[in-house]
Amino acid sequence: MATIKDISERAGVSMATVSRVLNKDDSLAVSDGVRNLIFEIAHELGYVPVKMRHLKVEDGITIGVADWHVLRRESTNQKLSDFTKMAERCCQFPVRFIRLFYGQDETVDGVIALGYFTEDETSYLIRQSCSLIFVGSNRRDYLFDRIMIDHESGVRDMLQSMTKDQGVRSVGYLGGIYEDARVRIGEKRMRFFESLLKENGLFRPELFLVGECTAKTGYEMICRAAEEGRLPEGLLIGNDEMAEGALAAMAERGIIPGRDISVTVYKDIETRFFETNSCDIVRMYTDFMWENMLRCLLERVEQKRQETITMIFPSKYLRADAKGL
């Protein structure tokens, strides 16, 4: 088991400096480069914090969830309640989950990182905990545990079903782009679908409805498209939030998904819960994937494994009449 002395020797700094950095002592006068180096070496050596060496059931475990690349800050991550229930099935200790926000240090025992992260953001995540798993990341190394998602497979299956099985002749997209100083959410999935339609000779720019990533925008865009006669025969909706508004607009106009229009909802971390039984779905993250992710992370938190793991899961296309199968 790695010690503070081991980290000190590798980093070329005193043991006291290592101890204070690992305990997140912000009063210590040390450069960000040295601070990041200490955390990186601790992670590489598999350093286990003192608390985790003597963990008692009553202490519990806290997991930080870095979701700022897949979910707006002001939105609620409803998935955290599901994580808690799943954790109860695979951990002897009570586990609670909190959201992490870049630049705000938290006291956590492990980190789930959802989406793509820059090196600076990764350094921040490592500072929070040496037990770290990336989900759907852009990393190409094997320094961390990773869950990789084949995002494209489910969308390709959906398009084939629409055009070949359902006889859809025009296919559109309803999606949102959310952007702040560091993050642009929603563009990657939109650009992939655009390229896929072009590849199949089906792209029509007037059928791409893109705006703010809100239920209100989804509602307004469907209303406008219906009034202008621009609703396609098949529609992929890029996220839960816009789908909620879009389906409400269709209901008001008597447009029935599955009868009048083929609708597929792109469901990623499923942060909103509402009725989509009439729609097909492309599910990015299944419960099976989430459960394996939690088991993988908790193995590291509970010191049961030091080797890194990479797991790959396909996205799933599900027809509305087959979701219960």
VENKAZI-V357879 format. One record per residue. SS is DSSP state (2 for helix, 1 for strand, 0 for the rest). D_FIRST is the distance of its C-alpha to the first C-alpha in whole Angstrom. Layout:
SS_D_FIRST ; SS_D_FIRST
This chain:
0_0 ; 0_4 ; 0_6 ; 2_10 ; 2_11 ; 2_10 ; 2_11 ; 2_14 ; 2_15 ; 2_15 ; 2_17 ; 0_19 ; 0_20 ; 0_19 ; 2_16 ; 2_19 ; 2_20 ; 2_16 ; 2_16 ; 2_19 ; 2_19 ; 2_16 ; 0_18 ; 0_21 ; 0_23 ; 0_26 ; 0_28 ; 0_26 ; 0_28 ; 0_26 ; 0_27 ; 2_26 ; 2_25 ; 2_22 ; 2_21 ; 2_21 ; 2_19 ; 2_16 ; 2_16 ; 2_16 ; 2_13 ; 2_11 ; 2_12 ; 2_12 ; 2_8 ; 0_7 ; 0_7 ; 0_8 ; 0_11 ; 2_11 ; 2_14 ; 2_12 ; 2_10 ; 0_14 ; 0_16 ; 0_19 ; 2_22 ; 2_24 ; 2_22 ; 0_22 ; 1_20 ; 1_22 ; 1_22 ; 1_24 ; 1_26 ; 1_28 ; 0_31 ; 0_33 ; 0_34 ; 0_35 ; 0_37 ; 0_39 ; 0_38 ; 0_41 ; 0_40 ; 0_38 ; 0_36 ; 0_37 ; 2_34 ; 2_32 ; 2_34 ; 2_33 ; 2_29 ; 2_29 ; 2_31 ; 2_29 ; 2_26 ; 2_28 ; 2_28 ; 2_24 ; 0_22 ; 0_22 ; 0_22 ; 0_25 ; 1_24 ; 1_26 ; 1_27 ; 1_28 ; 1_30 ; 1_28 ; 0_31 ; 0_30 ; 0_29 ; 0_29 ; 0_26 ; 0_25 ; 0_22 ; 0_20 ; 0_17 ; 1_18 ; 1_21 ; 1_23 ; 1_25 ; 1_29 ; 0_31 ; 0_31 ; 0_29 ; 0_29 ; 2_27 ; 2_27 ; 2_27 ; 2_24 ; 2_23 ; 2_24 ; 2_22 ; 2_19 ; 2_19 ; 2_20 ; 0_16 ; 0_13 ; 0_15 ; 1_18 ; 1_20 ; 1_24 ; 1_27 ; 0_30 ; 0_28 ; 0_30 ; 0_27 ; 0_27 ; 0_23 ; 0_20 ; 0_18 ; 0_18 ; 1_19 ; 1_23 ; 1_26 ; 1_29 ; 1_32 ; 1_35 ; 2_38 ; 2_41 ; 2_41 ; 2_42 ; 2_45 ; 2_46 ; 2_47 ; 2_48 ; 2_51 ; 2_52 ; 2_53 ; 2_55 ; 2_57 ; 2_57 ; 2_57 ; 0_58 ; 0_61 ; 0_60 ; 0_61 ; 0_60 ; 1_56 ; 1_55 ; 1_52 ; 1_51 ; 1_48 ; 1_47 ; 0_46 ; 1_43 ; 1_43 ; 0_41 ; 0_40 ; 0_37 ; 0_38 ; 1_40 ; 1_40 ; 0_42 ; 2_43 ; 2_41 ; 2_42 ; 2_46 ; 2_46 ; 2_45 ; 2_47 ; 2_50 ; 2_49 ; 2_49 ; 2_53 ; 2_54 ; 2_53 ; 0_55 ; 0_58 ; 0_57 ; 0_56 ; 0_59 ; 2_58 ; 2_60 ; 2_58 ; 1_55 ; 1_55 ; 1_52 ; 1_52 ; 0_49 ; 0_47 ; 0_48 ; 2_50 ; 2_53 ; 2_53 ; 2_53 ; 2_56 ; 2_58 ; 2_57 ; 2_58 ; 2_61 ; 2_62 ; 2_62 ; 2_64 ; 2_67 ; 0_67 ; 0_67 ; 0_63 ; 0_61 ; 0_60 ; 0_60 ; 1_56 ; 1_54 ; 1_50 ; 1_49 ; 0_46 ; 0_44 ; 2_44 ; 2_46 ; 2_49 ; 2_49 ; 2_50 ; 2_53 ; 2_54 ; 2_55 ; 2_56 ; 2_59 ; 2_59 ; 2_60 ; 2_63 ; 0_65 ; 0_65 ; 0_62 ; 0_61 ; 1_57 ; 0_58 ; 0_61 ; 0_62 ; 1_59 ; 1_56 ; 1_53 ; 1_50 ; 1_47 ; 1_44 ; 1_41 ; 0_38 ; 0_35 ; 0_39 ; 0_39 ; 0_42 ; 0_44 ; 0_47 ; 0_50 ; 0_49 ; 0_51 ; 0_54 ; 0_51 ; 1_49 ; 1_46 ; 1_43 ; 1_40 ; 0_37 ; 0_34 ; 0_35 ; 2_33 ; 2_32 ; 2_30 ; 2_29 ; 2_27 ; 2_25 ; 2_24 ; 2_23 ; 2_21 ; 2_19 ; 2_18 ; 2_18 ; 2_15 ; 2_13 ; 2_14 ; 0_13 ; 0_10 ; 0_12 ; 0_12 ; 0_10 ; 0_13 ; 0_16 ; 0_19 ; 1_23 ; 1_26 ; 1_29 ; 1_32 ; 1_36 ; 0_38 ; 1_40 ; 1_44 ; 1_46 ; 0_50 ; 2_51 ; 2_53 ; 2_49 ; 0_47 ; 0_47 ; 0_46
